[in-house]
Amino acid sequence: MNEESFLNHLGKKISEARKKKKLTQEQLSVMCSLKRSYISDIERGRRNVCIKNLLKISNTLELNISLEK
């Protein structure tokens, strides 16, 4: 998997989890102390999210981040 397809896949998963929790991007951004535009860019695969922010998002959405293949 190349970087672009990974970021697109990650963004899609975050978007799906956010919508499942019935949260808007704005609500998620407030809960994570991040900008709404940053969340939008991540969900569209246009932003390379740093690990600290990925942990904030995954903890808020109760997502399991696995380092296993």
C-alpha positions in Angstrom: 0.0 0.0 0.0 1.5 3.4 -0.9 1.3 6.5 1.2 -1.6 8.1 -0.7 -3.8 5.0 -0.6 -3.0 4.5 3.1 -4.0 8.1 3.9 -7.2 7.7 1.9 -8.1 4.5 3.7 -7.3 5.9 7.1 -9.4 9.0 6.4 -12.4 6.9 5.2 -12.2 4.8 8.4 -12.1 7.9 10.6 -15.0 9.5 8.7 -17.1 6.3 9.0 -16.4 6.0 12.8 -17.3 9.7 13.3 -20.6 9.3 11.5 -21.4 6.1 13.4 -21.0 8.1 16.6 -23.3 10.8 15.0 -20.6 13.4 15.4 -20.0 16.3 13.0 -16.4 17.3 12.1 -16.9 20.3 14.3 -17.9 18.3 17.3 -15.0 15.9 16.8 -12.6 18.7 16.4 -13.7 20.3 19.7 -13.5 17.0 21.5 -9.9 16.5 20.2 -8.8 20.1 20.5 -8.0 20.2 16.7 -9.2 22.4 13.9 -12.3 21.3 11.9 -10.4 21.9 8.7 -7.6 19.5 9.9 -10.2 16.8 10.6 -11.7 17.4 7.1 -8.2 17.1 5.5 -7.6 13.9 7.3 -10.9 12.4 6.3 -10.2 13.3 2.6 -6.7 11.8 2.8 -5.1 15.1 2.2 -3.3 15.4 5.5 -0.5 13.2 7.0 -1.8 13.0 10.5 0.8 12.9 13.3 0.7 10.0 15.8 -0.3 12.2 18.7 -3.3 13.6 16.8 -4.2 10.1 15.5 -4.3 8.9 19.2 -6.6 11.8 20.2 -9.0 11.0 17.3 -8.9 7.2 17.9 -9.4 7.6 21.6 -12.3 10.0 21.1 -14.0 7.7 18.5 -13.1 4.5 20.5 -11.1 3.1 17.6 -8.4 0.4 18.1 -5.2 1.2 16.4 -3.3 -1.9 15.7 0.4 -2.1 14.7 0.0 -5.7 13.6 -0.4 -6.8 10.0 
